[in-house]
């Protein structure tokens, strides 16, 4: 990835996360800034932004911070360690597959909720058109 460093404000704008949320993820150890400026400002790289995007995508699917940490650990180890033993690599891949399956199940639940919400909105729309307000009352 790129070695370009970004301050937290730019990262917040790119990820659509608040500064407070990014700091919270740092406090919980999910995303640690790659560097600090001489003035002590947090500096992030594209890799850090990618991690934040993974977290951002997991959050609405109901994953806990511990689950996010576990998935990020597995993917980090798969990405950085080409010398993993075959059994260890397979165990890490299985962890990722488990999260993929959980995500797919949650997406399906959300699709059903969205469909119900859209049906409800359509019912209300039809109802409001059936009984327009009467003029002059």
N, C-alpha and C positions, 0 to 999 in steps of 0.2 A: 504494500500500500504506500501511499504518499507520506512523506515525512513532514508535511506542512502541519503546523500547529494552529489550533483555533482556540479562542477564549470561550468561556462558558456561554456567553451571550449568543455567539454565532452557532454554537452547538444546539442551544435551546431553540433558536429559530429554525435550524435545519431539521431537528427531530420533533418539533412542535411539543416539546416538554418544557415545563416551567423550570426556572433556575432552582427552585426549592426541590422539585422532584429529582433533578440531576444530582443535587447535593445529597439528597436522601439515598439515592442509589450508591453514591460514593461511601456514605456512612455505613451502609449495609454490606459494602464490599463487592457489589455487583459490577461497578465500573469505577476504576481508579484512573484519574487523569494520568496521561503518559509522562507529563512533565509539569514543572512549575516555572513561571517566569522569575526573573530576578526580584520582582516586586511581590512574589508569592501568589500570583494569579494561576488558577488551574489552566493547563493547556492540554488539549485533546487532539487526537489524530483521527484519520478516517476509520481506523480499526475501532477506536473508542466509540465513534458515531455508529458504526455497524452494530456494536454490542448494545448500545442504547436502543437502536431500532428493533433488535430482537426482543429486548425487554418490553418495549412499547407494544409490540405485536402480541406478546404473551399475556400482558396484563388484562385486556378485555376478555380473554378466553378463560380467565379465572385461575391462572397459575399463581402459586404462592411465590414469595421471594426465595424460599428454599428450593423450590422446583426450578426457578429461573437460574439460580446459582448452580444447581446440579447440571442442568442442560448446558450452560455456558462452560462449565468445567469440562464436560465431556467433549464438546466441540473444540474447545481450546486444545485439549490434549490430542485430539485427532488431527488438528491442523498443524500443531507445532512439533509433534514427536513422530518422525518417520521410522523410528527404531522400535516402535511398540511390538511386543510379542503378538503373534496372531490371536491368541486367546484374549488378551487384553484389548486389542483392537476390536474384536467381535463383541466383547462385553460393552465397550463404549458405543459401538454402532447400535447395539440392542437398546441401550438407554435412549439414544436419539430416536429410534423407531418407536419406542414406547411413548415418547412425547409427541411424535408425529401422529400416532393413533389417537392420543388424548385430544390433541388439537382438532383433528378431523371430527371426532365425536362432538366436541364443543361447538364447532362451526355448524354442524347439522342441527344441534339444539337451537342455535341462534337463528338459523334459517327458518325453523318452525316458528319461533317467537316472532320474527319479522313478518312472516306470512300472516300470522294471527293479528298482528298489529295493523297490517295493511287492510285486512278484511274488516277489522273494527273501524278504521278510518273511513273505508268505503261505505260501511253501514251508516255511520254518522253523516256522511256526505249525502247519501241517498235520503236519509231521514230529514235532513235540513231542507232538501229540495222539495220534499213532499208537502211540507207545511211552511210555505213562505209566510213571512209576517204580513198581517193584513194592514192595509193602508187606512189611515184615518182613525185608528183606535187609540 
